[in-house]
Amino acid sequence: MSQQKTAEFDDLLKEDRSFPPPAEFARTAHVHDPAVYAQADRDPEAFWAAFAAELDWSRPWTRVLDWQPPHAQWFVGGQLNASVNCVDRHARGARRNKAAIIWEGEPGDTRTLTYFDLYREVSQFANVLKSLGVRKGDRVALYLPLIPELAIAMLACARIGAVHNVIFGGFSAESLRDRINDAQATLLVTADGGYRRGQIVPLKQVADEALQETPSIRHVVIVQRGDRSIPVHVMEGRDHWYHRLMQEASAKCDPEPMDAEDLLYILYTSGTTGKPKGIMHTTGGYLTGTYATTKLVFDLKDEDVYWCTADIGWVTGHSYVVYGPLANGATVLMYEGAPDWPDKDRFWALVEKYGVTIFYTAPTAIRAFMRWGTEWTARHDLSTLRLIGSVGEPINPEAWVWYYRVIGGERCPVVDTWWQTETGAIMITPLPGITTLRPGSASRPFPGITAEIRNERGETLEGAGGGLLVLTRPWPAMLRGIYGDPDRYVRQYWNRWGTDVYVTGDGAKRDADGNFWLLGRVDDVLNVAGHRIGTMEVESALVDHPSVAEAAVVGRAHEIKGQAIAAFVTLKEGQQPSKACADELKAHVAHKIGAIARPEDILFAADLPKTRSGKIMRRLLRDIAEGKALGDTTTLADPSVVARLKSQYEGQEG
């Protein structure tokens, strides 16, 4: 591990506070016997098969798992449909008139869809897709705000066997274009716009820019989100209004029988190279994994009002806003806007208004809540909450304790969860009815999951220790590959210590009690406010600017975001550093990738610290950005470069 990770490891070892499950919660919890771990470990296939059997299958599987490392097939021979499991089976039973989605827009507009409403609208849009020529296996790109139509479109794709590719509504035209082209999507669903902190985000305008270079797109469907004040260009023959198509569509659409291993969706995530990876998830295993973890981790009951604050553009929204909760027949709250608009109590006003019982958010948001103070939470009755969760990045112990005391009222278990886009579902987590919680620890692997910590030589560490987190047994919701690049799949995840060991890219420690403590990324991927951003992506965007000769990007600690982006930039001959230039470069990165990738700091440097072989020493740049003592500089071609940079950084605001 790096010196930084070792220091974090040592700090966490000192954390000794613990919180047993509240007696009343434990009494009614789905999991009340710790023997579940041993039972799952003895026969993991039987453990997962029991959850799969709770879903609706049109044809039973003949084999639970076919494991040919690094390739897994789960529930071999079985057939099912994800939309049937998330919608139909509830709409035709006792949950027919139960609220499936309660939605509130940022301006305050609201909408509630029962499971029967959802069934009708999903079926209608499935017929719309078919009328536009979409067939099983076709890719459909979705570029929408957080509105019910996004979930409807996903489920409609699943209903007819089309593969959805959700692209976060904050991404730039270039990011949208690249993802459409990589997936070769034939249809795009977008909106005229969406709301963010009182401003309109003109999604169709951004999409039009991307569509200039997306030859595979044959049709575009536009959801009218705002009033008619949002200017929209409509190309005759290609562009269609969602509401008009829906008026003409039948509300009956027979679901396509899908093989358990048929592709459900592609979702792009940042990697250590500049090209985002199209992570592939299939139907049977993914649905089983998200169904099981939603039920047990959140102790989900039929009367719960469940709110995961993630945008559906990220995997957390796929698994824990759409597929996991709806497969369980939950009532899901969706909110379009920001947590601090129009005031910093917006989340707590919604918890009170809708009687939210389960609340799942990111450490970035929790740290912001802490900073804003308790006056905002004190305005609202949060007594309906019975469980709260954390996702996206490691949570520091003090933020955990604040969350437990102020938001949870010292009565709600905190489920601090670790997982990835690639894992599809939660991997390390407390089980709230049986786990004694430690602030800052994700506890232990979910039943049926096997995690190890290894050193740089690949040796498994027993007992307490820190190193690299790996997974050593296949699990149902695991990724099945990288779209269009099978070699990269093996190279990226499975070739360090054999093709049967999944390398997560995260550092972790385990204490003497067996609890796991996550330390964040160990590769060149940053975690900014819970969003993975590749350093290479940002560096490529900077070097794309005509003034930039060279750039190196690192993450530095940030009080709210966890990590912030610091960029060291060498300008071309004749270009002069200035605040205006720094602002221009920040805006350029936001335009190329999206606002989430905007650097916090730009430092202009005449030279970057390099080894004699020409490799940029990002470790030293990270030390400079965080104001730490510099490590070993003996391998540098010119050690004086780093000293000058350190002095410059300490005296300059980017």
Salt bridges, closest charged atoms under 4 A:
ASP11 OD1 - LYS14 NZ 3.94
GLU15 OE2 - ARG17 NE 2.88
GLU24 OE2 - ARG27 NH2 2.63
ASP41 OD1 - ARG473 NH2 3.36
GLU54 OE1 - LYS295 NZ 2.93
ASP56 OD1 - ARG89 NH1 3.97
ASP56 OD2 - ARG92 NH2 2.72
ASP66 OD1 - ARG63 NH1 3.90
ASP88 OD2 - ARG159 NH2 2.68
GLU104 OE2 - ARG346 NH2 3.00
GLU104 OE1 - LYS353 NZ 2.92
ASP109 OD2 - ARG225 NH1 2.88
GLU121 OE2 - ARG111 NH2 2.65
GLU149 OE2 - ARG111 NH1 2.88
GLU174 OE1 - ARG177 NH2 3.90
GLU174 OE1 - LYS592 NZ 2.74
ASP178 OD1 - ARG177 NH2 2.95
ASP182 OD1 - LYS275 NZ 2.80
ASP208 OD1 - LYS204 NZ 2.61
ASP208 OD1 - ARG238 NH2 3.50
GLU209 OE2 - HIS591 NE2 3.80
GLU213 OE1 - ARG177 NH1 3.18
ASP239 OD2 - LYS204 NZ 3.00
ASP239 OD1 - ARG238 NE 2.62
ASP254 OD1 - LYS252 NZ 3.11
GLU261 OE2 - ARG480 NH2 2.85
ASP262 OD2 - LYS136 NZ 3.34
ASP299 OD2 - LYS301 NZ 3.14
ASP299 OD2 - ARG386 NH1 3.17
ASP302 OD1 - ARG95 NE 2.70
ASP302 OD1 - LYS98 NZ 3.27
ASP304 OD2 - ARG386 NH2 2.76
GLU336 OE1 - ARG225 NH2 2.78
ASP340 OD1 - ARG197 NE 3.02
ASP345 OD2 - HIS380 NE2 2.78
GLU352 OE1 - HIS380 ND1 2.81
GLU375 OE1 - ARG379 NH2 3.94
GLU393 OE1 - ARG367 NH2 3.00
GLU398 OE2 - ARG17 NH2 2.77
GLU410 OE2 - ARG405 NE 3.83
GLU422 OE1 - ARG532 NH1 2.89
GLU452 OE1 - ARG454 NE 3.09
GLU456 OE1 - ARG496 NH2 2.64
GLU459 OE1 - ARG457 NH2 2.96
ASP506 OD1 - ARG521 NH1 3.08
ASP511 OD2 - ARG438 NH1 3.58
ASP513 OD2 - ARG438 NH1 3.58
ASP523 OD2 - ARG521 NH2 2.55
GLU539 OE1 - ARG618 NH2 2.92
ASP544 OD2 - HIS588 NE2 3.05
ASP544 OD2 - LYS592 NZ 3.29
GLU550 OE2 - LYS610 NZ 2.90
ASP583 OD2 - LYS579 NZ 3.01
GLU584 OE2 - HIS545 NE2 2.73
GLU600 OE2 - HIS558 NE2 3.61
GLU600 OE1 - LYS561 NZ 2.92
ASP601 OD2 - ARG556 NE 2.54
ASP607 OD2 - ARG644 NH2 3.87
GLU626 OE1 - LYS628 NZ 3.15
GLU650 OE2 - LYS646 NZ 3.10
